[in-house]
Amino acid sequence: MTYCVAIKLNAGLVFLSDSRTNAGLDQISTFRKMIVYEKPGDRFMVLLSAGNLSISQSVREILQVEKLKEHDDSEPITIWNARSMFDAARVLGAAIRHVYERDAASLKLAGVDFNVSLVFGGQIRGEGMRLFQVYSAGNFIEATPETPYFQIGESKYGKPVLDRVITPHTPLNEAAKCALVSMDSTLKSNLSVGLPLDMVVYEANQFQTDKVVCIDENNPYFQMMHNSWGVKLREVFDSIEDPMWDGGHTTVPLMQNAQRSRPLKKITTPDEKLI
């Protein structure tokens, strides 16, 4: 399995992915899930992948050379000459369909579903930053101010902190920290996600970045964040008053009748019914 997250902010983009591939308890490998396409001064794009590894690797390879033609006499569109991130995402969708047409029937005969999930984001000169989640059929949706991030893979463990922190106005460094906390929560709860991590932070309108880092178990910032997050969570938990069951004095009673529902009925004899 894997976990990848990408965040679109007014200030830029944050991408983070793990590198664990799990084909069983005794078959765990490391494969990177992120690839960066950069042409300084013109375009910057990042692709994150989850799902079947053979499919995602084929899509990544074909994307480098995939061409999309609008008409017989029009210039083919590639990720390197696309005039918008929307067109680049269409090229990615075409690459997925290319792999599907080539491999889907054989995979089905082998009992394997055609399963791939991708996040594709960046900026091409002439327009603002854009972020897309791309599905197995090659169709996609775009991030909005109301939904400024996408997750693929094991998303449930890292989602709560993103929902509480991330808005389009969140500073880049704060969003990078939030993404790492999201990843740490996932690492803590799911063995199918693992180090090392790849992180890329992109500042708006720069069309390149040097904020690219591989994070392993010895990274001092990640160690500090992991330890601090655990300690602070425990401190917050301990600061919340325990529920009172015996009528003790409290300003926040738990044993109080609900306004719209009655307490759960207990069944005490074989003849009693719940309703």
DAMO-V86337 format. One record per run of one state. SS is the DSSP state (H for helix, E for strand, - for the rest). FROM is the first residue (numbers start at 1). LEN is the number of residues. Records with the same first field share a line. If there is no record, write none. Layout:
BEGIN
SS=FROM-LEN ; FROM-LEN
END
This chain:
BEGIN
-=1-2 ; 9-3 ; 18-2 ; 23-5 ; 31-3 ; 40-3 ; 52-1 ; 64-4 ; 69-8 ; 78-7 ; 110-6 ; 125-5 ; 135-5 ; 143-6 ; 154-2 ; 166-6 ; 190-7 ; 204-8 ; 216-4 ; 240-36
E=3-6 ; 12-6 ; 20-3 ; 28-3 ; 34-6 ; 43-9 ; 68-1 ; 77-1 ; 116-9 ; 130-5 ; 140-3 ; 149-5 ; 197-7 ; 212-4
H=53-11 ; 85-25 ; 156-10 ; 172-18 ; 220-20
END
